[in-house]
Amino acid sequence: MLAPVGLSVFCFRYASRGFTGDLDALNERILVALQRAGSSYVSNTRVEGKFALRGCVLNYRTTEQDMEILLEDVRRAAASVVRPESRRS
């Protein structure tokens, strides 16, 4: 999480262990991959100068499982854009 959650909007960014590249660029690529995949939708913003993914939960029937699906979609998108050479051995 990159900022306190006061409403239904939450800002976060993906940061995998061992990733040594540009986290702003990585999260921007994840955003595009998520939008192209179509299962989950997030927008973006900057928090203290850092590129952040921004989600918003509006439906009162949103469940913990729905949020887990979003996290899995983010992980899947990240796996599709992280270059093997960007990881430490």
FILOLO-900187 format. One record per residue: residue in one letter; x, y, z of N, C-alpha, C in turn. Coordinates in Angstrom, 3 decimals, m for minus. Atoms other than C-alpha are relative to their C-alpha. Layout:
residues N
<site><residu>a</residu><n_east>X</n_east><n_north>Y</n_north><n_up>Z</n_up><ca_east>X</ca_east><ca_north>Y</ca_north><ca_up>Z</ca_up><c_east>X</c_east><c_north>Y</c_north><c_up>Z</c_up></site>
...
//
This chain:
residues 89
<site><residu>m</residu><n_east>0.849</n_east><n_north>m1.169</n_north><n_up>0.000</n_up><ca_east>0.000</ca_east><ca_north>0.000</ca_north><ca_up>0.000</ca_up><c_east>0.894</c_east><c_north>1.231</c_north><c_up>0.000</c_up></site>
<site><residu>l</residu><n_east>m0.799</n_east><n_north>m1.218</n_north><n_up>0.090</n_up><ca_east>1.296</ca_east><ca_north>3.445</ca_north><ca_up>m0.864</ca_up><c_east>m0.632</c_east><c_north>1.203</c_north><c_up>0.698</c_up></site>
<site><residu>a</residu><n_east>0.661</n_east><n_north>m1.121</n_north><n_up>m0.652</n_up><ca_east>m1.253</ca_east><ca_north>5.679</ca_north><ca_up>0.879</ca_up><c_east>m1.107</c_east><c_north>m0.540</c_north><c_up>0.907</c_up></site>
<site><residu>p</residu><n_east>1.099</n_east><n_north>0.444</n_north><n_up>m0.865</n_up><ca_east>m3.824</ca_east><ca_north>5.450</ca_north><ca_up>3.673</ca_up><c_east>m1.290</c_east><c_north>m0.151</c_north><c_up>m0.803</c_up></site>
<site><residu>v</residu><n_east>1.269</n_east><n_north>0.240</n_north><n_up>0.685</n_up><ca_east>m7.220</ca_east><ca_north>4.125</ca_north><ca_up>2.596</ca_up><c_east>m1.097</c_east><c_north>0.693</c_north><c_up>0.800</c_up></site>
<site><residu>g</residu><n_east>1.063</n_east><n_north>m0.738</n_north><n_up>m0.669</n_up><ca_east>m9.979</ca_east><ca_north>6.602</ca_north><ca_up>3.485</ca_up><c_east>m1.359</c_east><c_north>m0.252</c_north><c_up>m0.608</c_up></site>
<site><residu>l</residu><n_east>1.240</n_east><n_north>0.308</n_north><n_up>0.694</n_up><ca_east>m12.598</ca_east><ca_north>5.665</ca_north><ca_up>0.922</ca_up><c_east>0.141</c_east><c_north>m1.387</c_north><c_up>m0.610</c_up></site>
<site><residu>s</residu><n_east>m0.067</n_east><n_north>1.305</n_north><n_up>0.647</n_up><ca_east>m13.010</ca_east><ca_north>2.774</ca_north><ca_up>m1.457</ca_up><c_east>1.133</c_east><c_north>m0.073</c_north><c_up>m1.021</c_up></site>
<site><residu>v</residu><n_east>m1.122</n_east><n_north>m0.034</n_north><n_up>0.931</n_up><ca_east>m9.913</ca_east><ca_north>3.769</ca_north><ca_up>m3.462</ca_up><c_east>1.258</c_east><c_north>m0.433</c_north><c_up>0.746</c_up></site>
<site><residu>f</residu><n_east>m1.252</n_east><n_north>0.439</n_north><n_up>m0.618</n_up><ca_east>m6.621</ca_east><ca_north>2.031</ca_north><ca_up>m2.726</ca_up><c_east>1.108</c_east><c_north>0.048</c_north><c_up>m1.035</c_up></site>
<site><residu>c</residu><n_east>m1.154</n_east><n_north>m0.151</n_north><n_up>0.881</n_up><ca_east>m3.181</ca_east><ca_north>2.666</ca_north><ca_up>m4.212</ca_up><c_east>1.093</c_east><c_north>m0.955</c_north><c_up>0.455</c_up></site>
<site><residu>f</residu><n_east>m1.027</n_east><n_north>0.979</n_north><n_up>m0.326</n_up><ca_east>m0.489</ca_east><ca_north>0.023</ca_north><ca_up>m4.384</ca_up><c_east>0.916</c_east><c_north>m0.162</c_north><c_up>m1.191</c_up></site>
<site><residu>r</residu><n_east>m0.838</n_east><n_north>0.355</n_north><n_up>1.130</n_up><ca_east>2.345</ca_east><ca_north>m1.227</ca_north><ca_up>m6.516</ca_up><c_east>0.590</c_east><c_north>m1.370</c_north><c_up>0.227</c_up></site>
<site><residu>y</residu><n_east>m0.576</n_east><n_north>1.331</n_north><n_up>m0.016</n_up><ca_east>3.793</ca_east><ca_north>m4.576</ca_north><ca_up>m7.367</ca_up><c_east>1.506</c_east><c_north>0.139</c_north><c_up>0.176</c_up></site>
<site><residu>a</residu><n_east>m1.450</n_east><n_north>m0.009</n_north><n_up>m0.236</n_up><ca_east>7.298</ca_east><ca_north>m5.183</ca_north><ca_up>m6.016</ca_up><c_east>0.415</c_east><c_north>m1.413</c_north><c_up>0.374</c_up></site>
<site><residu>s</residu><n_east>m0.383</n_east><n_north>1.387</n_north><n_up>m0.277</n_up><ca_east>8.583</ca_east><ca_north>m8.731</ca_north><ca_up>m6.336</ca_up><c_east>1.391</c_east><c_north>m0.067</c_north><c_up>0.612</c_up></site>
<site><residu>r</residu><n_east>m1.322</n_east><n_north>0.228</n_north><n_up>m0.571</n_up><ca_east>11.505</ca_east><ca_north>m10.046</ca_north><ca_up>m4.361</ca_up><c_east>0.990</c_east><c_north>m0.259</c_north><c_up>m1.119</c_up></site>
<site><residu>g</residu><n_east>m1.050</n_east><n_north>0.240</n_north><n_up>0.981</n_up><ca_east>14.691</ca_east><ca_north>m9.918</ca_north><ca_up>m6.351</ca_up><c_east>m0.078</c_east><c_north>0.861</c_north><c_up>m1.240</c_up></site>
<site><residu>f</residu><n_east>0.097</n_east><n_north>m0.858</n_north><n_up>1.178</n_up><ca_east>13.449</ca_east><ca_north>m7.423</ca_north><ca_up>m8.930</ca_up><c_east>0.952</c_east><c_north>1.173</c_north><c_up>0.185</c_up></site>
<site><residu>t</residu><n_east>m1.015</n_east><n_north>m1.054</n_north><n_up>m0.122</n_up><ca_east>16.277</ca_east><ca_north>m4.969</ca_north><ca_up>m9.603</ca_up><c_east>m0.207</c_east><c_north>1.144</c_north><c_up>m0.983</c_up></site>
<site><residu>g</residu><n_east>0.239</n_east><n_north>m1.023</n_north><n_up>1.017</n_up><ca_east>14.750</ca_east><ca_north>m2.846</ca_north><ca_up>m12.350</ca_up><c_east>m0.804</c_east><c_north>1.179</c_north><c_up>0.522</c_up></site>
<site><residu>d</residu><n_east>0.782</n_east><n_north>m1.201</n_north><n_up>m0.268</n_up><ca_east>12.581</ca_east><ca_north>0.259</ca_north><ca_up>m12.475</ca_up><c_east>m1.432</c_east><c_north>m0.391</c_north><c_up>0.394</c_up></site>
<site><residu>l</residu><n_east>1.326</n_east><n_north>0.386</n_north><n_up>m0.468</n_up><ca_east>9.465</ca_east><ca_north>m0.318</ca_north><ca_up>m10.341</ca_up><c_east>m1.109</c_east><c_north>0.828</c_north><c_up>m0.644</c_up></site>
<site><residu>d</residu><n_east>1.012</n_east><n_north>m0.808</n_north><n_up>0.684</n_up><ca_east>7.616</ca_east><ca_north>2.584</ca_north><ca_up>m11.980</ca_up><c_east>m0.326</c_east><c_north>m0.606</c_north><c_up>m1.364</c_up></site>
<site><residu>a</residu><n_east>0.199</n_east><n_north>0.573</n_north><n_up>1.338</n_up><ca_east>8.128</ca_east><ca_north>1.089</ca_north><ca_up>m15.448</ca_up><c_east>m0.669</c_east><c_north>m1.373</c_north><c_up>0.096</c_up></site>
<site><residu>l</residu><n_east>0.605</n_east><n_north>1.329</n_north><n_up>m0.178</n_up><ca_east>7.270</ca_east><ca_north>m2.414</ca_north><ca_up>m14.203</ca_up><c_east>m1.488</c_east><c_north>0.133</c_north><c_up>0.275</c_up></site>
<site><residu>n</residu><n_east>1.410</n_east><n_north>m0.145</n_north><n_up>m0.344</n_up><ca_east>3.999</ca_east><ca_north>m1.268</ca_north><ca_up>m12.667</ca_up><c_east>m0.815</c_east><c_north>0.588</c_north><c_up>m1.139</c_up></site>
<site><residu>e</residu><n_east>0.706</n_east><n_north>m0.507</n_north><n_up>1.183</n_up><ca_east>3.101</ca_east><ca_north>0.668</ca_north><ca_up>m15.794</ca_up><c_east>m0.258</c_east><c_north>m1.134</c_north><c_up>m0.993</c_up></site>
<site><residu>r</residu><n_east>0.198</n_east><n_north>1.153</n_north><n_up>0.896</n_up><ca_east>3.622</ca_east><ca_north>m2.492</ca_north><ca_up>m17.868</ca_up><c_east>m1.055</c_east><c_north>m0.951</c_north><c_up>0.567</c_up></site>
<site><residu>i</residu><n_east>1.023</n_east><n_north>0.845</n_north><n_up>m0.638</n_up><ca_east>1.530</ca_east><ca_north>m4.454</ca_north><ca_up>m15.347</ca_up><c_east>m1.384</c_east><c_north>0.597</c_north><c_up>m0.237</c_up></site>
<site><residu>l</residu><n_east>1.281</n_east><n_north>m0.670</n_north><n_up>0.243</n_up><ca_east>m1.270</ca_east><ca_north>m1.874</ca_north><ca_up>m15.697</ca_up><c_east>m0.513</c_east><c_north>m0.309</c_north><c_up>m1.403</c_up></site>
<site><residu>v</residu><n_east>0.401</n_east><n_north>0.249</n_north><n_up>1.384</n_up><ca_east>m1.317</ca_east><ca_north>m2.292</ca_north><ca_up>m19.471</ca_up><c_east>m0.385</c_east><c_north>m1.472</c_north><c_up>m0.186</c_up></site>
<site><residu>a</residu><n_east>0.309</n_east><n_north>1.432</n_north><n_up>0.116</n_up><ca_east>m1.213</ca_east><ca_north>m6.109</ca_north><ca_up>m19.203</ca_up><c_east>m1.333</c_east><c_north>m0.324</c_north><c_up>0.659</c_up></site>
<site><residu>l</residu><n_east>1.287</n_east><n_north>0.215</n_north><n_up>m0.679</n_up><ca_east>m4.115</ca_east><ca_north>m6.064</ca_north><ca_up>m16.713</ca_up><c_east>m1.161</c_east><c_north>0.484</c_north><c_up>m0.862</c_up></site>
<site><residu>q</residu><n_east>1.081</n_east><n_north>m0.552</n_north><n_up>0.818</n_up><ca_east>m6.203</ca_east><ca_north>m3.837</ca_north><ca_up>m18.943</ca_up><c_east>m0.232</c_east><c_north>m0.829</c_north><c_up>m1.250</c_up></site>
<site><residu>r</residu><n_east>0.154</n_east><n_north>0.844</n_north><n_up>1.197</n_up><ca_east>m5.521</ca_east><ca_north>m6.012</ca_north><ca_up>m21.980</ca_up><c_east>m0.632</c_east><c_north>m1.337</c_north><c_up>0.333</c_up></site>
<site><residu>a</residu><n_east>0.536</n_east><n_north>1.309</n_north><n_up>m0.386</n_up><ca_east>m6.379</ca_east><ca_north>m9.216</ca_north><ca_up>m20.102</ca_up><c_east>m1.506</c_east><c_north>0.082</c_north><c_up>0.254</c_up></site>
<site><residu>g</residu><n_east>1.427</n_east><n_north>m0.230</n_north><n_up>m0.150</n_up><ca_east>m9.764</ca_east><ca_north>m7.802</ca_north><ca_up>m19.119</ca_up><c_east>m0.692</c_east><c_north>m0.604</c_north><c_up>1.199</c_up></site>
<site><residu>s</residu><n_east>0.662</n_east><n_north>0.601</n_north><n_up>m1.154</n_up><ca_east>m10.431</ca_east><ca_north>m9.754</ca_north><ca_up>m15.917</ca_up><c_east>m0.169</c_east><c_north>1.001</c_north><c_up>1.136</c_up></site>
<site><residu>s</residu><n_east>0.031</n_east><n_north>m1.020</n_north><n_up>m1.051</n_up><ca_east>m9.592</ca_east><ca_north>m6.966</ca_north><ca_up>m13.467</ca_up><c_east>0.407</c_east><c_north>1.328</c_north><c_up>m0.611</c_up></site>
<site><residu>y</residu><n_east>m0.348</n_east><n_north>m1.315</n_north><n_up>0.514</n_up><ca_east>m9.377</ca_east><ca_north>m3.251</ca_north><ca_up>m14.026</ca_up><c_east>0.493</c_east><c_north>0.874</c_north><c_up>1.147</c_up></site>
<site><residu>v</residu><n_east>m0.507</n_east><n_north>m1.017</n_north><n_up>m0.911</n_up><ca_east>m7.235</ca_east><ca_north>m0.745</ca_north><ca_up>m12.176</ca_up><c_east>0.428</c_east><c_north>1.192</c_north><c_up>m0.849</c_up></site>
<site><residu>s</residu><n_east>m0.538</n_east><n_north>m1.176</n_north><n_up>0.676</n_up><ca_east>m6.223</ca_east><ca_north>2.775</ca_north><ca_up>m13.076</ca_up><c_east>1.357</c_east><c_north>0.296</c_north><c_up>0.620</c_up></site>
<site><residu>n</residu><n_east>m1.300</n_east><n_north>m0.325</n_north><n_up>m0.566</n_up><ca_east>m3.060</ca_east><ca_north>4.583</ca_north><ca_up>m12.086</ca_up><c_east>0.025</c_east><c_north>1.424</c_north><c_up>0.528</c_up></site>
<site><residu>t</residu><n_east>m0.244</n_east><n_north>m1.326</n_north><n_up>m0.545</n_up><ca_east>m1.787</ca_east><ca_north>7.601</ca_north><ca_up>m10.210</ca_up><c_east>1.456</c_east><c_north>0.056</c_north><c_up>0.436</c_up></site>
<site><residu>r</residu><n_east>m1.327</n_east><n_north>m0.114</n_north><n_up>m0.617</n_up><ca_east>1.393</ca_east><ca_north>8.864</ca_north><ca_up>m8.592</ca_up><c_east>m0.212</c_east><c_north>0.373</c_north><c_up>1.460</c_up></site>
<site><residu>v</residu><n_east>0.032</n_east><n_north>m0.265</n_north><n_up>m1.427</n_up><ca_east>1.873</ca_east><ca_north>8.815</ca_north><ca_up>m4.830</ca_up><c_east>1.430</c_east><c_north>0.312</c_north><c_up>0.415</c_up></site>
<site><residu>e</residu><n_east>m1.343</n_east><n_north>m0.456</n_north><n_up>m0.372</n_up><ca_east>4.855</ca_east><ca_north>10.796</ca_north><ca_up>m3.594</ca_up><c_east>1.001</c_east><c_north>m0.276</c_north><c_up>m1.122</c_up></site>
<site><residu>g</residu><n_east>m0.859</n_east><n_north>0.156</n_north><n_up>1.168</n_up><ca_east>6.273</ca_east><ca_north>10.612</ca_north><ca_up>m7.116</ca_up><c_east>0.144</c_east><c_north>m1.412</c_north><c_up>m0.520</c_up></site>
<site><residu>k</residu><n_east>m0.098</n_east><n_north>1.397</n_north><n_up>0.419</n_up><ca_east>5.916</ca_east><ca_north>6.817</ca_north><ca_up>m7.387</ca_up><c_east>m1.233</c_east><c_north>m0.388</c_north><c_up>m0.806</c_up></site>
<site><residu>f</residu><n_east>1.110</n_east><n_north>0.508</n_north><n_up>0.809</n_up><ca_east>3.799</ca_east><ca_north>5.232</ca_north><ca_up>m10.130</ca_up><c_east>m0.736</c_east><c_north>m1.047</c_north><c_up>0.826</c_up></site>
<site><residu>a</residu><n_east>0.801</n_east><n_north>0.923</n_north><n_up>m0.806</n_up><ca_east>0.951</ca_east><ca_north>3.393</ca_north><ca_up>m8.397</ca_up><c_east>m1.183</c_east><c_north>m0.520</c_north><c_up>m0.796</c_up></site>
<site><residu>l</residu><n_east>1.239</n_east><n_north>0.583</n_north><n_up>0.509</n_up><ca_east>m1.829</ca_east><ca_north>1.077</ca_north><ca_up>m9.418</ca_up><c_east>m1.099</c_east><c_north>0.444</c_north><c_up>0.959</c_up></site>
<site><residu>r</residu><n_east>1.080</n_east><n_north>m0.519</n_north><n_up>m0.833</n_up><ca_east>m5.165</ca_east><ca_north>2.361</ca_north><ca_up>m8.173</ca_up><c_east>m1.267</c_east><c_north>m0.799</c_north><c_up>m0.258</c_up></site>
<site><residu>g</residu><n_east>1.246</n_east><n_north>0.751</n_north><n_up>0.085</n_up><ca_east>m8.179</ca_east><ca_north>0.210</ca_north><ca_up>m7.474</ca_up><c_east>m1.107</c_east><c_north>0.734</c_north><c_up>0.727</c_up></site>
<site><residu>c</residu><n_east>1.150</n_east><n_north>m0.619</n_north><n_up>m0.643</n_up><ca_east>m11.656</ca_east><ca_north>1.197</ca_north><ca_up>m6.405</ca_up><c_east>m1.097</c_east><c_north>m1.056</c_north><c_up>0.133</c_up></site>
<site><residu>v</residu><n_east>1.073</n_east><n_north>0.961</n_north><n_up>m0.255</n_up><ca_east>m14.310</ca_east><ca_north>m1.004</ca_north><ca_up>m4.815</ca_up><c_east>m1.276</c_east><c_north>0.792</c_north><c_up>0.257</c_up></site>
<site><residu>l</residu><n_east>1.256</n_east><n_north>m0.731</n_north><n_up>m0.131</n_up><ca_east>m17.815</ca_east><ca_north>0.358</ca_north><ca_up>m5.313</ca_up><c_east>m1.186</c_east><c_north>m0.897</c_north><c_up>0.351</c_up></site>
<site><residu>n</residu><n_east>1.134</n_east><n_north>0.891</n_north><n_up>m0.214</n_up><ca_east>m20.065</ca_east><ca_north>m2.670</ca_north><ca_up>m5.134</ca_up><c_east>0.026</c_east><c_north>m0.542</c_north><c_up>1.428</c_up></site>
<site><residu>y</residu><n_east>0.059</n_east><n_north>0.450</n_north><n_up>m1.389</n_up><ca_east>m21.177</ca_east><ca_north>m3.492</ca_north><ca_up>m1.596</ca_up><c_east>0.070</c_east><c_north>m1.527</c_north><c_up>0.122</c_up></site>
<site><residu>r</residu><n_east>m0.079</n_east><n_north>1.463</n_north><n_up>m0.024</n_up><ca_east>m21.214</ca_east><ca_north>m7.180</ca_north><ca_up>m2.567</ca_up><c_east>1.400</c_east><c_north>m0.519</c_north><c_up>m0.307</c_up></site>
<site><residu>t</residu><n_east>m1.382</n_east><n_north>0.425</n_north><n_up>0.236</n_up><ca_east>m17.452</ca_east><ca_north>m7.238</ca_north><ca_up>m3.233</ca_up><c_east>0.460</c_east><c_north>m0.835</c_north><c_up>1.183</c_up></site>
<site><residu>t</residu><n_east>m0.439</n_east><n_north>0.929</n_north><n_up>m1.041</n_up><ca_east>m15.930</ca_east><ca_north>m10.119</ca_north><ca_up>m1.325</ca_up><c_east>1.521</c_east><c_north>m0.061</c_north><c_up>0.085</c_up></site>
<site><residu>e</residu><n_east>m1.432</n_east><n_north>0.236</n_north><n_up>m0.128</n_up><ca_east>m12.501</ca_east><ca_north>m11.061</ca_north><ca_up>m0.064</ca_up><c_east>0.502</c_east><c_north>m0.825</c_north><c_up>m1.186</c_up></site>
<site><residu>q</residu><n_east>m0.369</n_east><n_north>0.805</n_north><n_up>1.165</n_up><ca_east>m12.427</ca_east><ca_north>m13.626</ca_north><ca_up>m2.877</ca_up><c_east>0.173</c_east><c_north>0.882</c_north><c_up>m1.243</c_up></site>
<site><residu>d</residu><n_east>m0.145</n_east><n_north>m0.931</n_north><n_up>1.126</n_up><ca_east>m12.961</ca_east><ca_north>m10.826</ca_north><ca_up>m5.412</ca_up><c_east>1.346</c_east><c_north>0.712</c_north><c_up>0.068</c_up></site>
<site><residu>m</residu><n_east>m1.286</n_east><n_north>m0.681</n_north><n_up>m0.164</n_up><ca_east>m9.930</ca_east><ca_north>m9.031</ca_north><ca_up>m3.986</ca_up><c_east>1.163</c_east><c_north>m0.966</c_north><c_up>m0.255</c_up></site>
<site><residu>e</residu><n_east>m1.027</n_east><n_north>1.008</n_north><n_up>0.283</n_up><ca_east>m7.895</ca_east><ca_north>m12.255</ca_north><ca_up>m4.137</ca_up><c_east>0.144</c_east><c_north>m0.209</c_north><c_up>m1.511</c_up></site>
<site><residu>i</residu><n_east>m0.043</n_east><n_north>0.117</n_north><n_up>1.462</n_up><ca_east>m8.815</ca_east><ca_north>m12.542</ca_north><ca_up>m7.817</ca_up><c_east>0.793</c_east><c_north>1.156</c_north><c_up>m0.588</c_up></site>
<site><residu>l</residu><n_east>m0.773</n_east><n_north>m1.158</n_north><n_up>0.466</n_up><ca_east>m7.495</ca_east><ca_north>m9.022</ca_north><ca_up>m8.374</ca_up><c_east>1.490</c_east><c_north>m0.222</c_north><c_up>0.239</c_up></site>
<site><residu>l</residu><n_east>m1.415</n_east><n_north>0.234</n_north><n_up>m0.301</n_up><ca_east>m4.225</ca_east><ca_north>m9.940</ca_north><ca_up>m6.643</ca_up><c_east>0.598</c_east><c_north>m1.066</c_north><c_up>m0.908</c_up></site>
<site><residu>e</residu><n_east>m0.493</n_east><n_north>1.042</n_north><n_up>0.924</n_up><ca_east>m3.875</ca_east><ca_north>m13.090</ca_north><ca_up>m8.739</ca_up><c_east>0.157</c_east><c_north>0.552</c_north><c_up>m1.405</c_up></site>
<site><residu>d</residu><n_east>m0.111</n_east><n_north>m0.629</n_north><n_up>1.326</n_up><ca_east>m4.547</ca_east><ca_north>m11.079</ca_north><ca_up>m11.893</ca_up><c_east>1.238</c_east><c_north>0.896</c_north><c_up>m0.073</c_up></site>
<site><residu>v</residu><n_east>m1.202</n_east><n_north>m0.852</n_north><n_up>m0.035</n_up><ca_east>m1.831</ca_east><ca_north>m8.601</ca_north><ca_up>m10.852</ca_up><c_east>1.247</c_east><c_north>m0.884</c_north><c_up>m0.075</c_up></site>
<site><residu>r</residu><n_east>m1.162</n_east><n_north>0.908</n_north><n_up>0.032</n_up><ca_east>0.604</ca_east><ca_north>m11.465</ca_north><ca_up>m10.191</ca_up><c_east>0.192</c_east><c_north>m0.606</c_north><c_up>m1.386</c_up></site>
<site><residu>r</residu><n_east>m0.073</n_east><n_north>0.583</n_north><n_up>1.341</n_up><ca_east>m0.221</ca_east><ca_north>m13.052</ca_north><ca_up>m13.550</ca_up><c_east>0.519</c_east><c_north>1.036</c_north><c_up>m0.999</c_up></site>
<site><residu>a</residu><n_east>m0.458</n_east><n_north>m1.066</n_north><n_up>0.893</n_up><ca_east>0.249</ca_east><ca_north>m9.730</ca_north><ca_up>m15.350</ca_up><c_east>1.481</c_east><c_north>0.285</c_north><c_up>0.236</c_up></site>
<site><residu>a</residu><n_east>m1.411</n_east><n_north>m0.239</n_north><n_up>m0.315</n_up><ca_east>3.552</ca_east><ca_north>m9.189</ca_north><ca_up>m13.546</ca_up><c_east>0.881</c_east><c_north>m1.091</c_north><c_up>m0.590</c_up></site>
<site><residu>a</residu><n_east>m0.788</n_east><n_north>1.115</n_north><n_up>0.543</n_up><ca_east>4.792</ca_east><ca_north>m12.631</ca_north><ca_up>m14.543</ca_up><c_east>0.131</c_east><c_north>0.110</c_north><c_up>m1.512</c_up></site>
<site><residu>s</residu><n_east>m0.043</n_east><n_north>m0.108</n_north><n_up>1.461</n_up><ca_east>3.971</ca_east><ca_north>m11.825</ca_north><ca_up>m18.155</ca_up><c_east>0.910</c_east><c_north>1.121</c_north><c_up>m0.484</c_up></site>
<site><residu>v</residu><n_east>m0.808</n_east><n_north>m1.139</n_north><n_up>0.440</n_up><ca_east>6.020</ca_east><ca_north>m8.617</ca_north><ca_up>m18.196</ca_up><c_east>1.397</c_east><c_north>0.060</c_north><c_up>0.613</c_up></site>
<site><residu>v</residu><n_east>m1.322</n_east><n_north>m0.021</n_north><n_up>m0.631</n_up><ca_east>8.984</ca_east><ca_north>m9.288</ca_north><ca_up>m15.886</ca_up><c_east>0.969</c_east><c_north>m0.787</c_north><c_up>m0.858</c_up></site>
<site><residu>r</residu><n_east>m1.032</n_east><n_north>0.676</n_north><n_up>0.794</n_up><ca_east>12.052</ca_east><ca_north>m10.112</ca_north><ca_up>m17.906</ca_up><c_east>0.892</c_east><c_north>m0.813</c_north><c_up>0.924</c_up></site>
<site><residu>p</residu><n_east>m0.863</n_east><n_north>0.834</n_north><n_up>m0.857</n_up><ca_east>14.159</ca_east><ca_north>m12.966</ca_north><ca_up>m16.520</ca_up><c_east>1.299</c_east><c_north>0.688</c_north><c_up>0.387</c_up></site>
<site><residu>e</residu><n_east>m1.259</n_east><n_north>m0.657</n_north><n_up>m0.315</n_up><ca_east>17.291</ca_east><ca_north>m10.794</ca_north><ca_up>m16.703</ca_up><c_east>m0.180</c_east><c_north>1.106</c_north><c_up>1.032</c_up></site>
<site><residu>s</residu><n_east>0.260</n_east><n_north>m1.038</n_north><n_up>m0.992</n_up><ca_east>15.596</ca_east><ca_north>m8.264</ca_north><ca_up>m14.370</ca_up><c_east>m0.011</c_east><c_north>m0.567</c_north><c_up>1.416</c_up></site>
<site><residu>r</residu><n_east>0.031</n_east><n_north>0.649</n_north><n_up>m1.299</n_up><ca_east>15.621</ca_east><ca_north>m10.789</ca_north><ca_up>m11.524</ca_up><c_east>1.413</c_east><c_north>m0.403</c_north><c_up>0.411</c_up></site>
<site><residu>r</residu><n_east>m1.277</n_east><n_north>0.483</n_north><n_up>m0.514</n_up><ca_east>18.521</ca_east><ca_north>m11.670</ca_north><ca_up>m9.287</ca_up><c_east>0.002</c_east><c_north>m1.509</c_north><c_up>m0.002</c_up></site>
<site><residu>s</residu><n_east>m0.111</n_east><n_north>1.466</n_north><n_up>m0.030</n_up><ca_east>19.787</ca_east><ca_north>m15.229</ca_north><ca_up>m9.423</ca_up><c_east>0.008</c_east><c_north>m0.505</c_north><c_up>1.416</c_up></site>
//
